[in-house]
C-alpha cells in the first residue's frame, strides 16, 4: 500500500514540498494557486480547467485545460495557476512509481516512463485524474496505489504520439531510443517555452547533451522538423495569437515576436500560415 499525503492550494495559496519526502497529491484551485516540488521527485501535472504555468529546467510550460505534463527529477518545479485554474499535481519518487506499477500488474519498461511534453488528456486519463481529485477532496483513503496506477497507465497511453518519436530515434534498444527522445525533448521544450532566448544551436545541442552535428540530425529525424524551423513556427503561432487578440499593428506584432524587419516577418508568416498577416487579420474580422 502506498501512503499519499494530500494537500490543497486555494486561490493565492500554495504548497512547498521541497523539504518533505514521499508521494504527494496537490489539488489546486484558482488564480495564484501554486506548488513547489523538490528536484528529487518526478511530477505529473494535470489541468482540468483554466491553465497552469509549470516552470522546470527547460523553461515555463503553459499547460491548458484538459492537458497534462510529466517532468523528470533533476530540477525543482514550480507551478502557478491562472484564472479559473483547477489542477492536480502528483509528486512521485521513483521507488513509489515502481511500487504503484506493480500494484496494477504493470512491468515498467526501459527508459523514461513518461516524456516531458504537454499533451491532451484523453477520456481514460480524465477519469483517472478525477478519481484522484475526488479522493483528495473528500479526505477518503481508498486503494490509492490502484488509483495512482490507473493515472500512470492512462498517462502512458495518452502519450501514444511519442511512439512515433521513439520509432524514429537512434539507438540499439528501445531503452536507448527512449533516452534519446527525452534528451531531444529538453531542447524541443526550450524552443517552445522561450523562442526568443536560448534557441541558438550551441545552447540547444548542450541542452540535449549532443554535438551540434549529431543534435541537428537526430532532432530532424525524431520530430520531422529542424530546430530553426521550429523556432520560426513557434514565433508565428505567437504572432497569430497577437493578431487575433490584440490591436497591435502588424509591424508591432513583428517586433513582438523577434523580427526587426517587417518584410522578413511577412515572408515567414506567409510561408508558415499561407496568408499574409493583413489577410489573416481581415479573415478573422470577417468571420467574427
C-alpha positions in Angstrom: 0.0 0.0 0.0 1.3 3.4 -1.0 0.9 6.2 1.5 -0.1 9.5 0.0 -0.1 13.0 1.5 -2.9 15.2 0.2 -2.6 19.0 0.0 -4.8 21.8 -1.1 -3.8 25.1 -2.8 -6.6 27.6 -3.0 -6.6 30.9 -4.8 -3.5 32.8 -4.0 -2.2 30.0 -1.7 0.4 27.4 -2.2 2.3 24.3 -1.0 6.1 23.9 -0.7 7.1 20.3 -0.9 10.8 20.8 -1.2 11.5 19.7 2.3 9.3 16.6 2.5 9.6 13.1 1.2 7.1 10.6 -0.2 4.2 10.6 -2.5 2.2 13.8 -2.6 -1.0 14.9 -4.3 -1.8 18.6 -4.6 -5.3 19.9 -5.7 -5.1 23.5 -6.8 -7.9 26.0 -7.5 -8.0 29.5 -8.9 -5.6 32.2 -9.9 -2.4 32.3 -7.9 -2.7 28.7 -6.6 0.8 27.4 -6.6 3.1 24.5 -5.7 6.8 23.8 -5.5 8.1 20.2 -5.9 11.6 19.1 -4.9 14.2 18.2 -7.6 14.3 14.6 -6.4 10.7 13.8 -7.4 9.4 13.3 -10.9 6.0 15.1 -11.1 2.8 14.9 -13.2 0.7 18.0 -13.7 -2.9 17.6 -14.9 -5.1 20.6 -15.7 -8.9 20.1 -15.6 -9.9 23.8 -16.2 -8.2 27.1 -16.9 -4.4 26.9 -17.3 -1.3 26.4 -15.2 2.2 27.6 -15.8 4.7 24.9 -14.8 8.3 26.0 -14.7 11.1 23.4 -14.7 14.6 23.1 -16.1 13.5 23.7 -19.7 11.6 26.8 -19.0 7.9 27.6 -18.4 5.4 25.2 -19.9 1.8 26.5 -20.4 -0.5 23.6 -19.6 -4.0 24.4 -20.8 -7.4 22.9 -20.0 -7.6 19.1 -20.3 -3.8 18.7 -20.9 -1.1 17.2 -18.9 2.7 17.4 -18.4 5.2 15.0 -16.9 8.5 16.3 -15.7 11.5 14.1 -14.6 13.5 14.5 -11.5 16.6 16.7 -11.6 15.3 20.3 -11.0 12.8 21.8 -8.7 9.4 22.5 -10.3 7.2 25.5 -9.6 3.6 25.7 -10.8 1.2 28.7 -10.9 -2.5 28.6 -11.6 -4.1 31.2 -13.9 -7.7 32.4 -13.9 -10.2 29.6 -13.3 -7.5 27.0 -12.8 -8.4 23.6 -11.5 -5.5 21.2 -11.4 -4.0 18.1 -9.8 -0.3 17.5 -9.3 1.4 14.3 -8.2 5.0 14.2 -6.8 6.1 10.6 -7.3 9.6 9.4 -6.1 11.0 6.6 -8.4 10.7 3.8 -5.8 7.0 4.7 -5.3 6.4 4.6 -9.1 7.8 1.1 -9.2 5.5 0.0 -6.3 2.5 1.7 -7.8 3.0 0.0 -11.2 3.5 -3.4 -9.5 0.2 -3.0 -7.7 -1.7 -2.8 -11.0 0.3 -5.5 -12.7 2.4 -3.3 -14.9 6.1 -4.0 -15.5 7.9 -0.8 -16.1 9.7 -0.9 -19.5 13.1 0.5 -20.3 13.8 4.3 -20.4 11.6 7.1 -19.2 8.0 6.0 -18.3 6.6 9.4 -19.4 8.1 12.1 -21.7 8.2 15.8 -20.9 5.6 17.1 -23.3 2.3 18.9 -23.0 -0.3 16.7 -24.5 -4.1 16.4 -24.3 -5.7 14.2 -21.7 -7.9 11.5 -23.2 -11.1 10.2 -21.6 -9.3 7.5 -19.7 -6.8 9.9 -18.1 -9.5 12.4 -17.3 -11.5 9.7 -15.4 -8.4 8.5 -13.6 -7.3 12.1 -12.5 -10.9 12.9 -11.5 -10.9 9.8 -9.2 -7.7 11.0 -7.5 -9.1 14.6 -7.3 -12.3 13.2 -5.5 -10.1 11.3 -3.1 -8.1 14.5 -2.4 -11.3 16.5 -1.9 -13.3 14.2 0.5 -10.4 13.0 2.7 -11.1 9.4 2.0 -8.2 6.9 1.6 -9.3 4.3 -0.9 -6.7 2.0 -2.5 -4.5 4.9 -3.6 -1.9 2.7 -5.3 -4.6 1.4 -7.6 -5.9 4.9 -8.3 -2.4 6.2 -9.0 -1.6 3.2 -11.1 -4.6 4.0 -13.2 -3.3 7.5 -13.7 0.2 6.4 -14.7 -1.2 3.8 -17.1 -3.6 6.3 -18.7 -0.9 8.9 -19.0 1.4 6.5 -20.7 -1.4 5.5 -23.1 -2.2 9.2 -23.7 1.4 9.8 -24.8 0.8 7.5 -27.8 2.1 10.2 -30.2 5.5 9.8 -28.7 5.7 6.2 -30.0 6.5 7.7 -33.5 9.3 9.7 -31.9 10.8 6.6 -30.4 10.4 4.6 -33.6 12.4 7.3 -35.4 15.1 7.8 -32.8 18.6 6.2 -33.0 19.6 3.5 -30.5 20.2 -0.2 -30.3 17.4 -0.9 -27.9 14.0 0.7 -27.0 15.5 2.0 -23.8 18.3 3.8 -25.7 15.8 5.2 -28.1 13.5 6.5 -25.3 16.5 8.1 -23.6 17.4 9.8 -27.0 13.8 11.2 -27.2 13.9 12.5 -23.7 17.2 14.3 -24.3 16.0 15.8 -27.5 12.7 16.9 -25.8 14.8 19.1 -23.5 15.9 21.2 -26.5 12.4 20.9 -28.1 10.8 22.3 -25.0 13.2 25.2 -24.6 12.2 26.3 -28.1 8.5 26.1 -27.4 8.8 27.8 -24.0 11.3 30.5 -24.9 11.5 31.0 -28.6 13.3 34.4 -28.2 16.2 33.2 -26.0 18.4 30.2 -25.7 17.4 29.0 -29.2 20.9 29.1 -30.7 22.3 25.9 -31.9 25.1 25.7 -29.3 22.8 26.1 -26.3 20.2 23.6 -27.8 22.8 21.0 -28.5 24.2 21.4 -25.0 20.7 21.0 -23.5 20.4 17.7 -25.3 24.0 16.8 -24.4 24.9 16.1 -28.1 27.4 17.5 -30.5 25.9 20.1 -32.9 26.0 17.8 -35.9 24.5 14.8 -34.1 21.9 17.0 -32.5 20.7 18.5 -35.8 20.5 15.1 -37.5 18.7 13.5 -34.5 16.3 16.3 -33.9 15.2 16.4 -37.6 14.8 12.6 -37.7 12.7 12.4 -34.5 10.5 15.4 -34.8 10.4 15.9 -38.6 11.5 19.5 -38.4 14.8 21.4 -37.8 15.3 23.4 -34.7 15.4 26.6 -36.8 12.1 25.8 -38.4 10.5 25.0 -35.1 11.7 28.4 -33.7 10.0 30.2 -36.7 6.9 28.1 -36.4 6.6 28.8 -32.7 7.1 32.6 -33.3 4.4 32.5 -36.0 2.0 30.9 -33.6 2.6 33.7 -31.1 2.1 36.2 -34.0 -1.2 34.6 -34.9 -2.4 34.9 -31.3 -1.3 38.6 -31.1 -3.0 39.4 -34.4 -6.2 37.7 -33.3 -6.3 39.0 -29.7 -4.7 42.5 -29.8 -4.9 45.8 -31.6 -1.2 45.9 -32.4 -0.2 47.0 -35.8 1.4 44.3 -38.0 4.8 46.0 -37.6 4.4 45.9 -33.8 3.5 42.2 -33.9 6.6 41.6 -36.0 8.8 43.3 -33.4 7.0 41.5 -30.5 7.9 38.1 -32.0 11.6 39.0 -32.6 11.7 40.4 -36.1 13.5 43.7 -36.7 12.4 43.7 -40.3 8.7 43.7 -41.1 9.5 42.3 -44.6 11.3 39.3 -43.1 8.3 38.8 -40.8 5.9 39.0 -43.7 7.8 36.3 -45.7 8.0 34.0 -42.7 4.3 34.5 -41.8 3.1 33.8 -45.3 5.3 30.7 -45.7 4.0 29.3 -42.4 0.4 30.3 -42.5 -0.3 30.5 -46.2 -1.7 34.1 -45.9 -0.3 37.5 -45.4 -0.6 38.8 -41.8 -3.0 41.5 -43.1 -5.2 39.0 -44.9 -5.2 36.7 -41.8 -6.4 39.6 -39.6 -9.1 40.5 -42.2 -10.3 36.9 -42.4 -10.7 36.8 -38.6 -12.7 40.1 -38.7 -14.9 38.8 -41.5 -15.6 35.6 -39.6 -16.5 37.4 -36.3 
